[in-house]
Amino acid sequence: MRKKIVAGNWKMNMNLNEGLELARGLNSHFTSNPIGDKEVILCTPFIHLGIVSNLLTAPGVTAGAQNCNDHKSGAYTGEVSAAMIKSTGAGSVIIGHSERRTYYGETDELLAVKTAEALRNGLRVIFCCGEVLAERQGNIHFDIVKRQLEKGLFVLPAEEFSKCIIAYEPVWAIGTGVTASPEQAQEMHSFIRQLVKDKYGKEAAHNTTILYGGSCKASNAAELFANPDVDGGLIGGASLVKEEFCSIVNAL
């Protein structure tokens, strides 16, 4: 049975003290209000990661990173390897977020290498896919998502793929306040699950967690999560506010 997950992507926000205050508050809340068989992942900036990983003691709540380098180690000034992330106690890493694709030119081929490196170091991958507005308006959004998955993720053998989470993020809905309708979200999530079935089989498709990311907030989370193929959310701005994030988790 696939996991129901809410992952918070803090992006480049909050200094160390602010981040630790939020993490402590969330840990306290989820200790007093257990999440049961759900899972919460806090994907923090690198500077927070080691301390946050150690202070998260609530059952089912773990830390994750927002990116990793594609190399094992070496002269790559300013970069952080998957092994470094793993050493902090973090268990997950986001790969292929649209902001990485757009601002830093990350290609499907590079993301495939990053994914393999993360998995080799025992990290679970949250692999992002999604179309920009022009691609949605041009009615090629299914083609775009299919290409991103086939080139960036479906190169994995089945056993390695089983350690991955897919996050669908319509790029036109990220940070814009515009959210894909529940029908649009379900349509794409169902399409993605069928792609997984075609590649890895029915059982793999059933067990793969697919998250929605794109202006998901407390006011619309329950409606989005009610879809049969939406297994949770990758939350951006709303993950920076304790009450808002906790409400989204409750909606799941």
C-alpha positions in Angstrom: 0.0 0.0 0.0 1.4 3.4 -1.0 2.3 6.0 1.6 0.3 9.2 2.1 2.9 11.9 2.4 3.1 15.7 2.9 6.5 17.1 2.1 7.3 20.7 2.9 9.8 22.5 0.6 11.2 25.4 2.5 13.1 26.6 -0.6 15.6 29.4 0.2 13.8 30.8 3.2 14.4 31.3 6.9 17.8 31.8 8.6 19.0 29.1 10.9 17.2 30.2 14.1 13.9 30.8 12.2 14.1 27.3 10.6 14.9 25.6 13.9 12.0 27.4 15.6 9.6 26.2 12.9 11.0 22.6 13.0 10.7 22.5 16.8 7.1 23.8 16.6 6.2 21.2 14.0 7.9 18.4 16.0 6.0 19.3 19.1 2.7 19.5 17.3 3.1 16.1 15.6 4.3 14.6 18.9 1.1 15.7 20.6 -1.0 15.0 17.4 0.4 11.8 15.9 0.0 11.4 12.2 -0.5 7.7 12.2 0.4 5.9 9.1 1.0 9.1 7.1 4.4 10.7 6.7 5.7 14.2 6.9 9.0 15.3 5.3 10.6 18.7 6.0 12.9 19.6 3.1 15.1 22.3 4.5 18.0 24.4 3.2 21.3 22.6 3.7 22.4 24.8 6.7 19.4 23.5 8.7 19.6 19.9 7.7 21.8 18.3 10.3 20.2 20.0 13.3 16.6 19.5 12.0 17.3 15.8 11.3 18.4 15.3 14.9 15.6 17.2 16.5 12.7 15.6 14.6 11.5 12.9 17.0 7.8 12.7 16.3 6.9 9.4 14.6 6.7 9.6 10.9 8.3 13.0 10.6 11.7 13.2 8.9 14.0 15.7 7.2 15.0 15.9 3.5 17.1 18.0 1.2 16.1 20.1 -1.8 18.8 19.1 -4.2 22.1 17.2 -4.4 25.1 17.1 -6.7 25.5 14.5 -9.4 29.1 13.6 -8.3 30.3 11.4 -5.5 32.8 14.0 -4.2 35.6 16.3 -5.5 36.5 19.8 -6.5 32.9 21.2 -6.9 33.0 24.3 -4.8 29.7 25.2 -3.2 28.0 21.8 -4.0 26.6 19.2 -1.6 26.8 15.5 -2.3 24.2 12.8 -1.6 26.6 11.2 0.8 26.9 14.4 2.8 23.1 14.7 2.9 22.8 11.1 4.1 25.4 11.8 6.8 23.1 14.4 8.4 20.4 11.9 9.1 18.1 13.1 6.4 16.3 10.4 4.5 15.0 12.1 1.3 16.0 14.5 -1.4 14.0 16.5 -4.0 15.3 16.0 -7.5 14.2 18.0 -10.6 12.1 20.7 -9.0 11.0 23.1 -11.7 13.0 25.9 -10.2 16.1 23.8 -10.7 15.2 23.0 -14.2 14.3 26.6 -15.1 16.9 28.7 -13.2 19.8 26.3 -13.3 19.2 24.5 -16.6 19.0 21.0 -15.2 18.2 18.5 -17.9 16.4 15.2 -17.8 19.7 13.4 -18.4 21.4 15.2 -15.5 18.5 14.5 -13.2 18.7 10.8 -14.0 22.4 10.9 -12.8 21.4 12.8 -9.7 18.6 10.3 -8.9 20.9 7.3 -9.3 23.5 9.0 -7.0 20.9 9.8 -4.3 19.6 6.2 -4.4 23.1 4.8 -4.3 23.6 6.7 -1.0 20.4 5.4 0.5 18.2 8.5 0.0 14.7 8.3 -1.1 14.0 10.5 -4.2 11.1 12.9 -4.6 11.2 13.3 -8.4 9.4 16.3 -9.8 7.8 16.7 -13.1 5.4 19.2 -14.7 4.6 21.6 -17.5 4.8 25.3 -17.9 1.8 27.4 -18.9 2.6 27.6 -22.6 2.9 23.8 -22.7 -0.5 23.4 -21.0 -2.1 25.9 -23.3 -0.5 24.1 -26.3 -2.0 20.9 -25.1 1.3 19.1 -24.9 1.4 18.8 -21.1 1.0 15.0 -21.2 3.9 14.8 -23.6 6.1 16.9 -21.4 5.5 14.9 -18.3 5.9 11.7 -20.1 9.3 12.8 -21.5 10.5 14.0 -18.1 9.6 10.7 -16.4 10.9 8.5 -19.2 14.3 10.2 -19.5 14.8 11.2 -15.8 13.3 8.4 -13.8 12.2 5.4 -15.8 15.8 4.6 -16.7 15.9 2.9 -13.2 15.5 -0.8 -12.7 12.2 -1.7 -10.9 13.8 -2.2 -7.5 15.4 1.2 -7.5 12.3 2.9 -8.8 10.3 1.5 -5.9 12.4 3.8 -3.6 11.1 6.9 -5.4 8.2 9.3 -5.0 6.8 11.3 -7.9 5.7 14.9 -7.4 3.6 16.5 -10.2 4.0 20.2 -10.1 2.2 22.3 -12.8 4.8 25.0 -13.1 2.1 27.6 -13.9 0.6 27.0 -10.4 3.9 27.3 -8.3 3.9 30.5 -6.2 1.3 32.1 -8.4 -1.7 31.5 -6.2 -3.3 29.6 -9.1 -4.0 26.0 -8.3 -4.8 23.2 -10.8 -8.4 22.2 -10.3 -9.0 18.9 -8.5 -10.1 17.5 -11.9 -6.8 18.7 -13.6 -4.7 17.2 -10.8 -6.5 13.9 -10.9 -6.3 13.7 -14.6 -2.5 14.1 -14.6 -1.9 11.9 -11.6 -4.0 9.1 -13.2 -1.9 9.6 -16.4 1.3 9.3 -14.4 0.1 6.2 -12.6 -0.7 4.6 -16.0 2.8 5.5 -17.2 4.2 3.7 -14.2 2.0 0.7 -14.9 3.1 0.5 -18.5 6.8 0.6 -17.5 6.9 -1.3 -14.2 3.6 -3.1 -13.9 0.3 -2.9 -12.0 1.7 -3.5 -8.5 4.4 -0.8 -8.9 1.8 1.6 -10.1 -0.4 0.8 -7.1 2.4 1.3 -4.7 3.9 4.5 -6.1 3.2 7.7 -4.1 2.3 10.6 -6.4 2.2 14.1 -4.8 0.6 17.3 -6.0 2.7 20.5 -5.8 1.4 23.9 -6.9 -0.2 26.5 -4.6 -1.6 23.8 -2.3 -2.8 25.3 0.9 -5.1 24.6 3.9 -8.1 26.0 2.0 -7.8 23.6 -1.0 -5.8 20.6 0.3 -8.8 18.4 1.3 -10.4 18.8 -2.1 -7.1 18.0 -3.9 -6.3 15.1 -1.6 -9.8 13.6 -2.1 -8.8 12.5 -5.6 -8.0 8.7 -5.7 -4.6 9.2 -7.4 -3.4 12.2 -5.3 -1.4 10.7 -2.4 -0.4 14.0 -0.7 1.4 17.2 -1.5 4.8 18.9 -2.0 4.1 22.1 -0.3 6.0 25.4 -0.9 5.0 28.6 0.7 2.4 27.1 3.0 5.1 24.9 4.6 6.7 28.0 6.2 3.7 28.6 8.4 3.2 26.1 11.2 -0.6 26.4 11.5 -1.1 26.3 7.7 1.2 23.3 7.2 -0.4 21.3 10.1 -3.8 22.0 8.6 -2.6 20.5 5.2 -1.3 17.4 7.0 -4.7 17.1 8.8 -6.5 17.3 5.4 -4.6 14.3 4.2 
